[in-house]
Amino acid sequence: MTTAPLGQEVTVTTPDGRHLRAMADGTGDDLVVLEAGLGGSGFTWGLVHRILARTHRVVAYDRAGLGSSDPDPAPRDVARLADDLEAVIAAFPHRRLVLVGHSWGGPIVRVAAARRITRGLPTAGVVLVDPSDERARAYSGPLVRAGFAAQAALLVPLARLGLLAPLHQIALAGLPGPLLAAAVAAAGSVTAARATAAEQRHLLPGLRALAAHPGATATLPGVPVRVISGTASGALTGRQRADLVGAHRGSAAAAEGGRWIPAPRSEHMVPVTDPDVVAAAVAALL
């Protein structure tokens, strides 16, 4: 265990022997685990992490291939990503657990929470932060599929040209200096780009599978669910944002214990632009 820009670095070992870098802080027997969005390091949760660590044990981590986490040779579909999340959860003993997922992290925590229901394991709550949502029209159609494929193909060339890191720096500009530098370094490398592309190739199929077989991943019976949407939008993003917010409202209504929460200062990067909204939603579940 070593000191990091975000709490203490802890190495989590997966069942197949890979190492994942986790960042832990806070005390107590309640545990909050933060799952980042596509291509994002655990450091993207820095502001939320620091707020929650004042009163709870909180953990963020780098998925396989990001930062110092080992790459994964297996297909990086949502089931595999949930396997790694479960390894992180198991590494930190706890009494109560809240799972928090941003963007593509939302479906990942939903799958993990549904597995826990099947196994009779309690989850105190799930918080979905501007999640990727199978109800949104933005994730359907041939043009969307072509766009996602093109993005995945461009990630490694962009990283080799040194252009991927500046894109992360722009997206995460609200983070303080040391956290921003750590987040960009973890996500901007060629290795991280390969890992992100490997996940992105499975994102749309994963959402289609969730839509076709919703089951417990949609309702999460017995688990309080909070769905947070960024409600700000620009001139070019208003229609897409309205579509996504509508999908989020539908997901909150479908969940057995669901409630929708607006993040008024945010578009998509809610953990950076409305960290207090996320932290308050989590704290209310514990």
C-alpha positions as CSV (number, residue, x, y, z in Angstrom):
1,M,0.0,0.0,0.0
2,T,1.4,3.4,-1.1
3,T,0.3,7.0,-0.9
4,A,-1.3,8.2,-4.1
5,P,-2.9,11.5,-5.3
6,L,-6.1,9.9,-4.1
7,G,-5.8,8.2,-0.7
8,Q,-3.8,5.0,-0.6
9,E,-2.9,2.8,-3.6
10,V,-4.0,-0.8,-3.0
11,T,-3.3,-3.7,-5.4
12,V,-6.3,-5.9,-6.0
13,T,-5.6,-9.4,-7.5
14,T,-8.3,-10.9,-9.7
15,P,-9.1,-14.6,-9.6
16,D,-7.0,-15.1,-12.8
17,G,-4.0,-13.4,-11.2
18,R,-4.1,-9.9,-12.8
19,H,-3.4,-6.8,-10.7
20,L,-5.7,-3.8,-10.6
21,R,-4.7,-0.5,-9.0
22,A,-7.3,0.7,-6.5
23,M,-7.3,4.0,-4.6
24,A,-8.8,3.8,-1.1
25,D,-9.5,6.4,1.6
26,G,-11.7,6.9,4.6
27,T,-12.7,4.7,7.5
28,G,-15.6,2.7,8.8
29,D,-17.3,-0.5,7.8
30,D,-19.5,1.0,5.0
31,L,-17.9,0.8,1.6
32,V,-18.5,2.9,-1.5
33,V,-17.0,1.6,-4.8
34,L,-16.8,4.0,-7.7
35,E,-16.8,2.6,-11.3
36,A,-15.5,5.0,-14.0
37,G,-16.8,5.6,-17.5
38,L,-15.4,4.3,-20.7
39,G,-11.7,5.1,-21.0
40,G,-11.7,6.9,-17.6
41,S,-9.2,6.3,-14.7
42,G,-10.4,5.9,-11.2
43,F,-8.9,9.4,-10.7
44,T,-11.8,10.9,-12.6
45,W,-13.7,10.3,-9.4
46,G,-11.3,12.4,-7.4
47,L,-13.7,15.2,-6.2
48,V,-16.4,12.7,-5.2
49,H,-13.9,10.4,-3.6
50,R,-12.5,13.2,-1.4
51,I,-16.0,14.3,-0.2
52,L,-17.1,10.8,0.6
53,A,-13.8,9.8,2.3
54,R,-14.6,12.3,5.1
55,T,-17.3,10.0,6.4
56,H,-17.1,6.6,4.6
57,R,-14.6,4.1,3.2
58,V,-14.4,4.8,-0.5
59,V,-12.6,3.0,-3.3
60,A,-12.0,3.9,-6.9
61,Y,-9.9,1.9,-9.3
62,D,-8.3,1.7,-12.7
63,R,-9.9,-1.0,-15.0
64,A,-7.6,-3.4,-16.8
65,G,-5.0,-1.7,-19.0
66,L,-5.4,1.8,-17.5
67,G,-2.8,3.3,-15.2
68,S,-0.8,0.5,-13.6
69,S,-3.6,-2.0,-13.8
70,D,-2.6,-5.1,-15.8
71,P,-4.1,-5.5,-19.3
72,D,-6.7,-8.3,-19.8
73,P,-6.3,-10.6,-22.8
74,A,-9.9,-11.8,-22.5
75,P,-12.8,-10.1,-24.3
76,R,-13.8,-7.0,-22.3
77,D,-17.6,-7.3,-22.4
78,V,-19.8,-6.1,-19.6
79,A,-19.8,-9.5,-17.8
80,R,-16.0,-9.5,-17.7
81,L,-15.9,-5.9,-16.4
82,A,-18.4,-6.9,-13.7
83,D,-16.1,-9.8,-12.8
84,D,-13.3,-7.3,-12.1
85,L,-15.6,-5.1,-10.1
86,E,-16.5,-8.0,-8.0
87,A,-12.8,-8.7,-7.3
88,V,-12.4,-5.1,-6.1
89,I,-15.5,-5.4,-3.8
90,A,-14.2,-8.6,-2.3
91,A,-10.8,-7.0,-1.5
92,F,-12.4,-4.6,1.0
93,P,-14.3,-6.1,3.9
94,H,-17.5,-4.2,4.6
95,R,-20.9,-4.2,6.3
96,R,-22.9,-2.2,3.8
97,L,-22.0,-1.5,0.2
98,V,-23.0,1.2,-2.3
99,L,-22.0,0.8,-5.9
100,V,-21.6,4.0,-8.0
101,G,-21.2,4.0,-11.8
102,H,-20.6,6.8,-14.2
103,S,-21.4,6.5,-17.9
104,W,-20.4,3.0,-19.1
105,G,-19.7,2.3,-15.4
106,G,-23.5,2.4,-14.9
107,P,-24.3,-0.9,-16.7
108,I,-21.2,-2.5,-15.1
109,V,-22.5,-1.8,-11.5
110,R,-26.0,-2.9,-12.5
111,V,-24.7,-6.3,-13.7
112,A,-22.7,-6.7,-10.5
113,A,-25.6,-5.6,-8.3
114,A,-28.0,-8.1,-10.1
115,R,-25.5,-10.9,-9.5
116,R,-25.4,-10.0,-5.8
117,I,-29.2,-10.2,-5.7
118,T,-29.1,-13.7,-7.2
119,R,-26.5,-14.8,-4.7
120,G,-28.4,-13.3,-1.7
121,L,-25.8,-10.7,-1.0
122,P,-27.1,-7.3,0.2
123,T,-26.4,-4.0,-1.5
124,A,-27.4,-0.8,0.3
125,G,-27.8,1.1,-2.9
126,V,-26.8,1.7,-6.5
127,V,-26.1,5.2,-7.9
128,L,-26.0,5.6,-11.7
129,V,-24.3,8.8,-12.7
130,D,-25.3,10.0,-16.2
131,P,-25.2,6.3,-17.2
132,S,-25.1,4.7,-20.6
133,D,-28.7,3.6,-21.0
134,E,-30.2,1.0,-23.3
135,R,-33.4,3.0,-23.5
136,A,-31.7,6.0,-25.2
137,R,-32.1,6.3,-28.9
138,A,-28.5,7.7,-29.0
139,Y,-27.2,4.1,-28.8
140,S,-29.1,2.6,-31.7
141,G,-29.0,2.7,-35.5
142,P,-26.3,2.0,-38.1
143,L,-24.8,5.4,-38.0
144,V,-24.2,5.0,-34.2
145,R,-22.6,1.6,-34.7
146,A,-20.3,3.0,-37.4
147,G,-19.4,6.0,-35.2
148,F,-18.5,3.7,-32.3
149,A,-16.4,1.4,-34.5
150,A,-14.5,4.4,-35.9
151,Q,-13.8,5.8,-32.5
152,A,-12.5,2.5,-31.3
153,A,-10.2,2.3,-34.3
154,L,-8.8,5.8,-33.8
155,L,-7.9,5.5,-30.1
156,V,-4.5,3.8,-30.5
157,P,-3.4,6.1,-33.3
158,L,-4.4,9.1,-31.3
159,A,-2.5,7.9,-28.3
160,R,0.6,7.2,-30.4
161,L,0.4,10.8,-31.8
162,G,0.2,12.2,-28.3
163,L,-3.3,13.5,-29.0
164,L,-5.4,11.3,-26.6
165,A,-4.0,12.7,-23.4
166,P,-5.0,16.3,-24.3
167,L,-8.6,15.2,-25.0
168,H,-8.8,13.7,-21.5
169,Q,-7.2,16.9,-20.1
170,I,-10.0,19.0,-21.7
171,A,-12.8,16.7,-20.5
172,L,-11.5,16.6,-16.9
173,A,-10.4,20.3,-16.7
174,G,-12.4,20.7,-13.4
175,L,-10.1,18.4,-11.5
176,P,-7.3,20.0,-9.4
177,G,-3.8,19.8,-10.8
178,P,-2.4,16.6,-9.2
179,L,-5.6,14.6,-9.8
180,L,-5.9,15.9,-13.4
181,A,-2.3,14.9,-14.1
182,A,-2.8,11.5,-12.7
183,A,-6.1,10.9,-14.5
184,V,-4.6,12.0,-17.9
185,A,-1.5,9.9,-17.4
186,A,-3.5,6.8,-16.5
187,A,-5.9,7.1,-19.5
188,G,-3.8,8.7,-22.3
189,S,-1.2,6.0,-23.0
190,V,-1.2,3.5,-25.9
191,T,-1.9,0.7,-23.5
192,A,-4.9,2.5,-22.1
193,A,-6.1,3.3,-25.6
194,R,-6.0,-0.4,-26.4
195,A,-7.9,-1.3,-23.3
196,T,-10.5,1.4,-24.0
197,A,-11.0,0.2,-27.6
198,A,-11.4,-3.3,-26.4
199,E,-14.2,-2.2,-24.1
200,Q,-15.8,0.1,-26.6
201,R,-16.2,-2.7,-29.1
202,H,-18.5,-4.4,-26.6
203,L,-20.5,-1.4,-25.4
204,L,-23.3,-1.3,-27.9
205,P,-23.7,-5.1,-27.9
206,G,-23.8,-5.0,-24.1
207,L,-26.5,-2.4,-24.1
208,R,-28.5,-4.4,-26.7
209,A,-28.2,-7.5,-24.5
210,L,-29.5,-5.5,-21.4
211,A,-32.4,-4.3,-23.5
212,A,-33.3,-7.8,-24.7
213,H,-32.9,-9.5,-21.4
214,P,-33.5,-6.9,-18.7
215,G,-34.4,-9.1,-15.7
216,A,-32.9,-8.0,-12.4
217,T,-30.4,-5.6,-14.1
218,A,-33.4,-3.3,-14.8
219,T,-35.4,-3.6,-11.7
220,L,-32.7,-4.4,-9.1
221,P,-35.4,-5.6,-6.6
222,G,-34.7,-4.7,-3.0
223,V,-31.9,-2.3,-3.9
224,P,-32.5,1.5,-3.7
225,V,-31.4,3.0,-7.1
226,R,-30.6,6.6,-7.8
227,V,-30.2,7.8,-11.4
228,I,-28.4,11.2,-11.7
229,S,-28.6,13.1,-15.0
230,G,-26.7,16.1,-16.2
231,T,-29.4,18.5,-17.2
232,A,-27.3,21.3,-18.7
233,S,-26.8,21.3,-22.5
234,G,-25.2,23.3,-25.2
235,A,-26.6,24.5,-28.5
236,L,-25.4,21.3,-30.3
237,T,-26.2,18.8,-27.6
238,G,-29.7,19.7,-26.5
239,R,-31.6,17.0,-28.4
240,Q,-29.2,14.2,-27.4
241,R,-29.2,15.3,-23.8
242,A,-33.0,15.4,-23.7
243,D,-33.1,11.9,-25.1
244,L,-30.6,10.6,-22.5
245,V,-32.4,12.4,-19.6
246,G,-35.7,10.8,-20.7
247,A,-34.0,7.4,-20.8
248,H,-32.6,8.0,-17.3
249,R,-36.1,8.9,-16.0
250,G,-37.5,5.7,-17.5
251,S,-34.7,3.7,-15.9
252,A,-35.4,5.3,-12.5
253,A,-39.1,4.5,-12.8
254,A,-38.4,0.9,-13.8
255,A,-36.2,0.2,-10.8
256,E,-38.1,-1.1,-7.9
257,G,-36.6,1.5,-5.5
258,G,-35.7,4.1,-8.1
259,R,-35.5,7.9,-8.0
260,W,-34.2,10.4,-10.5
261,I,-31.9,13.2,-9.5
262,P,-30.9,16.2,-11.7
263,A,-27.3,17.6,-11.8
264,P,-28.0,21.1,-12.9
265,R,-24.4,22.3,-13.5
266,S,-23.5,19.3,-15.7
267,E,-23.7,17.7,-19.1
268,H,-22.0,14.3,-19.0
269,M,-19.0,14.8,-16.7
270,V,-21.1,14.9,-13.5
271,P,-18.4,13.5,-11.2
272,V,-16.3,16.6,-12.1
273,T,-18.9,19.3,-12.4
274,D,-21.5,18.2,-9.8
275,P,-19.5,16.1,-7.3
276,D,-21.6,17.3,-4.4
277,V,-24.8,16.0,-6.0
278,V,-23.2,12.5,-6.4
279,A,-21.8,12.5,-2.9
280,A,-25.1,13.5,-1.3
281,A,-27.0,10.8,-3.2
282,V,-24.5,8.2,-2.0
283,A,-24.4,9.4,1.6
284,A,-28.2,9.4,1.8
285,L,-28.2,5.6,1.2
286,L,-25.9,4.9,4.2
